[in-house]
């Protein structure tokens, strides 16, 4: 850590050199306070190509990489089913961790991750880039200030398309063991997280999840009814079977107004008795802008000794909602969180 403070750079390493790792690497390169120092992948040839592309060193094992003092943060970009063990391993080596979504696929693993990081006094951040958009922050503040009044109906919809070839392209995709779920866990988790972040925690869930069109273990379609702790109700509809689907949409209704968001753009805002003029928002792309913001935030969190913008604890509730939906679907009962 002293070396990092001396040269003004936080040392980053990446475990797992797949598609999303490229977004992390570019985000690190574009962060003045950060430097990509090391990479590791179980496929050494993949790691070597990745390291050449981004100017980092390849390590033969995670253990060897974790022994390097100049490495401060580990970005975990591996399949979801092994996030927990890699996080715990890195935390015990006194490294801070920035882990891709979902943090893990079991709640007990999330709790172990959080506890181990706390015990070893390291920071744990999880990637939810949609929270970083200026329009999301504006909407959050609007709701927190009570501009919509008491909330009544708060729903979200994710309509995407993934064909069978997508699931067949990697052995872990569409499996309970490594993916931990399907449309809701993999594609929908960002929207699940955004909904609960915007309008508060969920107290109960009744859901149905099925594989209808795809030959996979997990679901390609899910519908879940929600009751929030505020008393509001809501619906989650998520699928990867929507041909030419339009992605993410939110509808939030309250006693004083309505807010609608499509993808990351506020498309409708009505507040009773007020003439609304939305501010001019900076251009934002979830990928790569959200990752870059979170990577820089993690570097600054270390330099300033504060918590990252999305902590491990922050990342837990969306997983509770997803696993609660799966449990409800299996038991055909309402699940209380």
C-alpha positions as semicolon CSV with decimal commas, in nm:
position;residue;x (nm);y (nm);z (nm)
1;X;0,000;0,000;0,000
2;X;0,287;0,241;0,073
3;X;0,422;0,182;-0,279
4;X;0,079;0,259;-0,423
5;X;0,057;0,588;-0,234
6;X;0,409;0,679;-0,340
7;X;0,343;0,656;-0,714
8;X;-0,024;0,753;-0,697
9;X;-0,143;0,429;-0,858
10;X;-0,361;0,153;-0,720
11;X;-0,247;-0,183;-0,854
12;X;-0,523;-0,393;-1,016
13;X;-0,525;-0,757;-1,124
14;X;-0,791;-0,952;-1,313
15;X;-0,894;-1,314;-1,259
16;X;-1,074;-1,453;-1,562
17;X;-0,996;-1,316;-1,908
18;X;-1,331;-1,354;-2,082
19;X;-1,548;-1,090;-2,251
20;X;-1,628;-0,878;-1,946
21;X;-1,262;-0,873;-1,840
22;X;-1,191;-0,653;-2,144
23;X;-1,427;-0,391;-2,002
24;X;-1,245;-0,402;-1,668
25;X;-0,904;-0,377;-1,835
26;X;-1,007;-0,076;-2,044
27;X;-1,163;0,087;-1,739
28;X;-0,840;0,043;-1,544
29;X;-0,634;0,182;-1,831
30;X;-0,860;0,489;-1,847
31;X;-0,835;0,553;-1,472
32;X;-0,554;0,788;-1,380
33;X;-0,527;0,647;-1,028
34;X;-0,509;0,282;-1,141
35;X;-0,267;0,047;-1,314
36;X;-0,336;-0,302;-1,452
37;X;-0,050;-0,516;-1,326
38;X;-0,151;-0,881;-1,358
39;X;-0,395;-1,129;-1,508
40;X;-0,478;-1,494;-1,457
41;X;-0,698;-1,741;-1,641
42;X;-0,722;-2,119;-1,623
43;X;-0,652;-2,115;-1,998
44;X;-0,298;-1,983;-2,011
45;X;-0,304;-1,903;-2,384
46;X;-0,611;-1,683;-2,328
47;X;-0,435;-1,508;-2,038
48;X;-0,121;-1,453;-2,246
49;X;-0,312;-1,293;-2,535
50;X;-0,505;-1,077;-2,288
51;X;-0,187;-0,968;-2,108
52;X;-0,017;-0,871;-2,434
53;X;-0,321;-0,668;-2,537
54;X;-0,333;-0,470;-2,212
55;X;0,032;-0,466;-2,103
56;X;0,006;-0,681;-1,791
57;X;0,194;-0,978;-1,648
58;X;0,056;-1,334;-1,661
59;X;0,075;-1,549;-1,350
60;X;0,076;-1,928;-1,341
61;X;-0,163;-1,944;-1,046
62;X;-0,392;-1,726;-0,838
63;X;-0,176;-1,805;-0,534
64;X;0,136;-1,670;-0,703
65;X;-0,045;-1,355;-0,813
66;X;-0,183;-1,288;-0,464
67;X;0,169;-1,283;-0,322
68;X;0,257;-0,966;-0,516
69;X;0,260;-0,672;-0,274
70;X;0,201;-0,409;-0,544
71;X;-0,138;-0,560;-0,632
72;X;-0,410;-0,391;-0,426
73;X;-0,735;-0,488;-0,601
74;X;-0,852;-0,811;-0,759
75;X;-1,123;-0,785;-1,027
76;X;-1,310;-1,116;-1,038
77;X;-1,449;-1,181;-1,387
78;X;-1,497;-1,559;-1,374
79;X;-1,822;-1,764;-1,395
80;X;-2,061;-1,679;-1,112
81;X;-2,037;-2,016;-0,940
82;X;-1,674;-1,963;-0,836
83;X;-1,690;-1,597;-0,730
84;X;-1,723;-1,682;-0,363
85;X;-1,413;-1,898;-0,326
86;X;-1,197;-1,659;-0,529
87;X;-1,319;-1,361;-0,326
88;X;-1,244;-1,537;0,002
89;X;-0,902;-1,643;-0,123
90;X;-0,816;-1,287;-0,227
91;X;-0,949;-1,137;0,098
92;X;-0,735;-1,370;0,307
93;X;-0,436;-1,244;0,106
94;X;-0,534;-0,889;0,215
95;X;-0,645;-0,780;-0,132
96;X;-0,947;-0,560;-0,198
97;X;-1,205;-0,712;-0,433
98;X;-1,427;-0,583;-0,713
99;X;-1,651;-0,873;-0,819
100;X;-1,878;-0,901;-1,121
101;X;-2,249;-0,965;-1,082
102;X;-2,388;-1,174;-0,932
103;X;-2,154;-1,171;-0,633
104;X;-2,234;-1,538;-0,579
105;X;-2,521;-1,776;-0,645
106;X;-2,597;-1,871;-0,283
107;X;-2,681;-1,634;0,001
108;X;-2,459;-1,824;0,244
109;X;-2,167;-1,765;0,006
110;X;-2,242;-1,391;-0,007
111;X;-2,243;-1,383;0,373
112;X;-1,908;-1,566;0,383
113;X;-1,762;-1,320;0,131
114;X;-1,878;-1,019;0,332
115;X;-1,761;-1,166;0,663
116;X;-1,417;-1,267;0,531
117;X;-1,359;-0,922;0,382
118;X;-1,460;-0,758;0,710
119;X;-1,235;-0,988;0,913
120;X;-0,938;-0,912;0,688
121;X;-1,017;-0,539;0,672
122;X;-1,040;-0,528;0,292
123;X;-1,301;-0,359;0,075
124;X;-1,559;-0,556;-0,121
125;X;-1,732;-0,391;-0,416
126;X;-1,974;-0,543;-0,664
127;X;-2,046;-0,430;-1,019
128;X;-2,386;-0,270;-1,083
129;X;-2,307;-0,016;-1,357
130;X;-2,666;0,093;-1,423
131;X;-2,665;0,272;-1,085
132;X;-2,387;0,495;-1,219
133;X;-2,591;0,668;-1,490
134;X;-2,673;1,036;-1,426
135;X;-3,040;0,968;-1,499
136;X;-3,052;0,684;-1,245
137;X;-2,897;0,910;-0,981
138;X;-3,150;1,184;-1,065
139;X;-3,439;0,937;-1,036
140;X;-3,307;0,806;-0,704
141;X;-3,286;1,156;-0,558
142;X;-3,633;1,243;-0,690
143;X;-3,786;0,941;-0,516
144;X;-3,589;0,991;-0,196
145;X;-3,711;1,349;-0,173
146;X;-4,070;1,224;-0,192
147;X;-4,150;1,398;-0,521
148;X;-4,368;1,104;-0,629
149;X;-4,531;1,081;-0,285
150;X;-4,627;0,748;-0,132
151;X;-4,544;0,478;-0,386
152;X;-4,814;0,240;-0,506
153;X;-4,698;0,037;-0,807
154;X;-4,329;-0,013;-0,890
155;X;-4,254;-0,256;-1,171
156;X;-3,971;-0,351;-1,404
157;X;-3,948;-0,542;-1,730
158;X;-3,655;-0,702;-1,912
159;X;-3,724;-0,825;-2,266
160;X;-3,410;-0,967;-2,426
161;X;-3,321;-1,236;-2,680
162;X;-3,068;-1,514;-2,639
163;X;-3,083;-1,807;-2,879
164;X;-2,990;-2,166;-2,804
165;X;-2,646;-2,114;-2,958
166;X;-2,572;-1,852;-2,692
167;X;-2,634;-2,103;-2,414
168;X;-2,444;-2,376;-2,597
169;X;-2,139;-2,152;-2,654
170;X;-2,000;-2,209;-2,302
171;X;-2,053;-2,517;-2,090
172;X;-2,136;-2,318;-1,775
173;X;-2,411;-2,106;-1,932
174;X;-2,764;-2,201;-1,840
175;X;-2,654;-2,426;-1,552
176;X;-2,745;-2,410;-1,185
177;X;-2,392;-2,496;-1,076
178;X;-2,208;-2,212;-1,251
179;X;-2,470;-1,962;-1,373
180;X;-2,687;-1,998;-1,064
181;X;-2,997;-1,917;-1,265
182;X;-3,106;-1,794;-1,605
183;X;-3,281;-1,485;-1,737
184;X;-3,329;-1,337;-1,390
185;X;-2,989;-1,419;-1,241
186;X;-2,774;-1,350;-1,544
187;X;-2,942;-1,087;-1,762
188;X;-3,205;-0,948;-1,525
189;X;-3,002;-0,895;-1,209
190;X;-2,908;-0,537;-1,306
191;X;-3,275;-0,446;-1,337
192;X;-3,367;-0,630;-1,016
193;X;-3,094;-0,435;-0,840
194;X;-3,202;-0,102;-0,990
195;X;-3,565;-0,150;-0,890
196;X;-3,485;-0,225;-0,527
197;X;-3,222;0,053;-0,519
198;X;-3,468;0,310;-0,652
199;X;-3,777;0,226;-0,448
200;X;-3,655;0,038;-0,144
201;X;-3,622;-0,318;-0,023
202;X;-3,873;-0,594;-0,099
203;X;-4,047;-0,772;0,187
204;X;-4,213;-1,062;0,000
205;X;-4,213;-1,233;-0,339
206;X;-4,438;-1,475;-0,526
207;X;-4,287;-1,594;-0,852
208;X;-4,283;-1,843;-1,136
209;X;-3,969;-1,927;-1,334
210;X;-3,953;-2,171;-1,628
211;X;-3,743;-2,276;-1,925
212;X;-4,003;-2,248;-2,198
213;X;-3,816;-2,214;-2,529
214;X;-3,453;-2,296;-2,448
215;X;-3,303;-2,634;-2,365
216;X;-3,133;-2,526;-2,040
217;X;-3,144;-2,622;-1,673
218;X;-3,242;-2,272;-1,561
219;X;-3,521;-2,034;-1,660
220;X;-3,557;-1,836;-1,981
221;X;-3,872;-1,662;-1,854
222;X;-3,983;-1,542;-1,510
223;X;-4,268;-1,342;-1,361
224;X;-4,258;-1,227;-0,999
225;X;-4,502;-1,024;-0,790
226;X;-4,344;-0,806;-0,523
227;X;-4,447;-0,633;-0,203
228;X;-4,209;-0,362;-0,089
229;X;-4,145;-0,270;0,272
230;X;-4,304;0,066;0,192
231;X;-4,632;-0,115;0,119
232;X;-4,611;-0,065;-0,259
233;X;-4,667;-0,357;-0,494
234;X;-4,484;-0,443;-0,814
235;X;-4,418;-0,686;-1,096
236;X;-4,096;-0,819;-1,243
237;X;-4,116;-0,968;-1,593
238;X;-3,792;-1,102;-1,736
239;X;-3,725;-1,314;-2,043
240;X;-3,450;-1,397;-2,290
241;X;-3,702;-1,515;-2,552
242;X;-3,823;-1,174;-2,679
243;X;-3,741;-1,144;-3,048
244;X;-3,621;-0,787;-3,104
245;X;-3,678;-0,723;-2,734
246;X;-3,635;-0,368;-2,610
247;X;-3,433;-0,436;-2,298
248;X;-3,502;-0,272;-1,963
249;X;-3,805;-0,063;-1,859
250;X;-3,927;0,073;-1,524
251;X;-4,270;0,208;-1,430
252;X;-4,289;0,377;-1,088
253;X;-4,620;0,524;-0,971
254;X;-4,698;0,721;-0,657
255;X;-4,971;0,944;-0,514
256;X;-4,812;1,255;-0,668
257;X;-4,664;1,132;-0,993
258;X;-4,527;0,879;-1,240
259;X;-4,172;0,801;-1,349
260;X;-4,085;0,583;-1,648
261;X;-3,735;0,478;-1,752
262;X;-3,644;0,286;-2,069
263;X;-3,296;0,140;-2,070
264;X;-3,114;0,428;-1,896
265;X;-3,327;0,717;-2,021
266;X;-3,609;0,888;-1,833
267;X;-3,890;0,882;-2,089
268;X;-4,174;1,015;-1,874
269;X;-4,190;1,217;-1,555
270;X;-4,518;1,362;-1,434
271;X;-4,553;1,530;-1,095
272;X;-4,892;1,664;-0,993
273;X;-4,901;2,044;-0,990
274;X;-4,547;2,087;-1,128
275;X;-4,409;2,167;-1,470
276;X;-4,109;1,936;-1,510
277;X;-3,803;2,020;-1,715
278;X;-3,545;1,745;-1,701
279;X;-3,184;1,856;-1,671
280;X;-2,939;1,795;-1,954
281;X;-2,768;1,465;-1,871
282;X;-2,414;1,370;-1,970
283;X;-2,398;1,091;-2,233
284;X;-2,373;0,751;-2,065
285;X;-2,330;0,393;-2,185
286;X;-2,372;0,122;-1,922
287;X;-2,081;-0,064;-2,079
288;X;-1,815;0,071;-2,057
289;X;-1,900;0,391;-1,866
290;X;-2,054;0,228;-1,559
291;X;-1,760;-0,009;-1,511
292;X;-1,509;0,273;-1,552
293;X;-1,685;0,480;-1,287
294;X;-1,691;0,190;-1,043
295;X;-1,326;0,103;-1,108
296;X;-1,216;0,461;-1,043
297;X;-1,438;0,472;-0,736
298;X;-1,267;0,160;-0,599
299;X;-0,924;0,316;-0,654
300;X;-1,035;0,632;-0,474
301;X;-1,195;0,427;-0,195
302;X;-0,854;0,273;-0,126
303;X;-0,664;0,601;-0,151
304;X;-0,915;0,781;0,075
305;X;-0,987;0,478;0,295
306;X;-1,364;0,474;0,247
307;X;-1,618;0,220;0,128
308;X;-1,679;0,168;-0,248
309;X;-1,995;0,311;-0,402
310;X;-2,162;-0,035;-0,422
311;X;-2,050;-0,257;-0,135
312;X;-2,094;-0,629;-0,092
313;X;-2,377;-0,563;0,152
314;X;-2,545;-0,339;-0,109
315;X;-2,524;-0,620;-0,362
316;X;-2,695;-0,877;-0,142
317;X;-3,062;-0,774;-0,164
318;X;-3,099;-0,825;-0,539
319;X;-2,970;-1,180;-0,492
320;X;-3,223;-1,235;-0,212
321;X;-3,498;-1,129;-0,454
322;X;-3,377;-1,364;-0,728
323;X;-3,327;-1,666;-0,504
324;X;-3,659;-1,588;-0,334
325;X;-3,830;-1,600;-0,673
326;X;-3,673;-1,938;-0,750
327;X;-3,775;-2,073;-0,410
328;X;-4,129;-1,944;-0,459
329;X;-4,148;-2,104;-0,804
330;X;-4,038;-2,440;-0,663
331;X;-4,261;-2,430;-0,354
332;X;-4,554;-2,240;-0,509
333;X;-4,560;-2,026;-0,195
334;X;-4,504;-1,661;-0,109
335;X;-4,149;-1,605;0,018
336;X;-4,083;-1,349;0,289
337;X;-3,739;-1,189;0,278
